[in-house]
Amino acid sequence: MIKKEKYRLLLWGLLFDGLGMLSFMLPGIGEFADLIWAPMAGWLMTRMYKGNPGKIAGVIAFIEEIVPGLDIIPSFTLMWLYTYIFQKDKTIILEDN
């Protein structure tokens, strides 16, 4: 069950990173799209990952999306890697929402 949720988080993260990078591809329009996407990305990150790591990642995702030129950074995928590959305590899982 946890393994299934782990990979579901990865798929959602890849999708969200792709959405964030779409605005990077639309010069001029993308900056306005980031005004909508940045708060959504921050909120989604806090919903996907519990506790302080999720809150910190939410702030980072917001900043990464709101600052022009940083859309290329895959913050959702990096958070997944941190959570499931690099972090020693593997207790953070997807919330039941």
C-alpha positions as CSV (number, residue, x, y, z in Angstrom):
1,M,0.0,0.0,0.0
2,I,2.7,2.5,0.9
3,K,4.7,1.5,-2.2
4,K,1.7,2.3,-4.4
5,E,1.2,5.7,-2.7
6,K,5.0,6.4,-3.1
7,Y,4.8,6.0,-6.9
8,R,1.5,7.8,-7.1
9,L,3.2,10.8,-5.5
10,L,6.0,10.5,-8.1
11,L,3.5,10.6,-11.0
12,W,1.6,13.5,-9.5
13,G,4.9,15.3,-8.9
14,L,6.0,14.8,-12.5
15,L,2.6,16.1,-13.8
16,F,2.8,19.2,-11.5
17,D,6.5,19.9,-12.5
18,G,5.4,19.6,-16.2
19,L,2.6,22.1,-15.6
20,G,5.0,24.5,-13.9
21,M,7.4,24.2,-16.8
22,L,4.7,25.0,-19.4
23,S,4.6,28.6,-18.3
24,F,8.3,28.7,-18.9
25,M,7.6,27.9,-22.6
26,L,5.2,30.8,-23.0
27,P,7.3,34.0,-22.9
28,G,5.3,37.0,-21.7
29,I,2.2,35.0,-20.9
30,G,4.0,32.5,-18.6
31,E,4.8,35.2,-16.0
32,F,1.1,35.9,-15.6
33,A,0.3,32.2,-15.4
34,D,2.8,31.9,-12.6
35,L,0.8,34.3,-10.5
36,I,-1.9,31.7,-10.5
37,W,0.2,28.5,-10.5
38,A,2.7,29.6,-7.8
39,P,0.3,29.6,-4.8
40,M,-1.4,26.4,-6.2
41,A,2.0,24.7,-6.4
42,G,2.8,25.7,-2.8
43,W,-0.5,24.4,-1.6
44,L,-0.3,21.2,-3.5
45,M,3.1,20.5,-2.1
46,T,1.9,20.9,1.5
47,R,-1.0,18.5,0.7
48,M,1.2,15.9,-0.8
49,Y,3.9,15.8,2.0
50,K,3.1,16.0,5.7
51,G,4.7,18.1,8.5
52,N,7.5,20.6,8.3
53,P,9.2,19.1,5.3
54,G,5.9,19.6,3.3
55,K,5.6,23.2,4.6
56,I,9.1,24.0,3.7
57,A,8.8,22.4,0.3
58,G,5.6,24.4,-0.2
59,V,7.4,27.6,0.4
60,I,10.2,26.6,-1.9
61,A,7.8,25.5,-4.6
62,F,6.0,28.9,-4.4
63,I,9.2,30.8,-4.6
64,E,10.5,28.7,-7.5
65,E,7.3,29.2,-9.5
66,I,6.9,33.0,-8.7
67,V,10.4,34.0,-9.6
68,P,10.8,34.3,-13.4
69,G,13.3,31.9,-14.9
70,L,13.2,29.3,-12.1
71,D,10.3,27.3,-13.6
72,I,12.8,24.8,-15.0
73,I,13.5,23.4,-11.4
74,P,11.5,20.3,-10.8
75,S,10.6,21.0,-7.2
76,F,7.9,18.3,-6.9
77,T,10.3,15.6,-8.2
78,L,13.1,16.9,-6.0
79,M,10.9,16.6,-2.9
80,W,10.0,13.1,-3.9
81,L,13.6,12.2,-4.2
82,Y,14.4,13.8,-0.9
83,T,11.5,12.0,0.8
84,Y,11.9,8.5,-0.6
85,I,15.6,8.3,-1.7
86,F,17.8,10.6,0.4
87,Q,15.9,10.9,3.7
88,K,16.7,8.2,6.3
89,D,13.4,8.4,8.1
90,K,10.9,7.1,5.5
91,T,7.7,7.7,7.5
92,I,6.3,10.6,5.5
93,I,3.5,9.4,3.3
94,L,0.6,10.8,1.3
95,E,-2.3,12.2,3.3
96,D,-5.7,10.5,3.0
97,N,-7.3,13.5,1.3
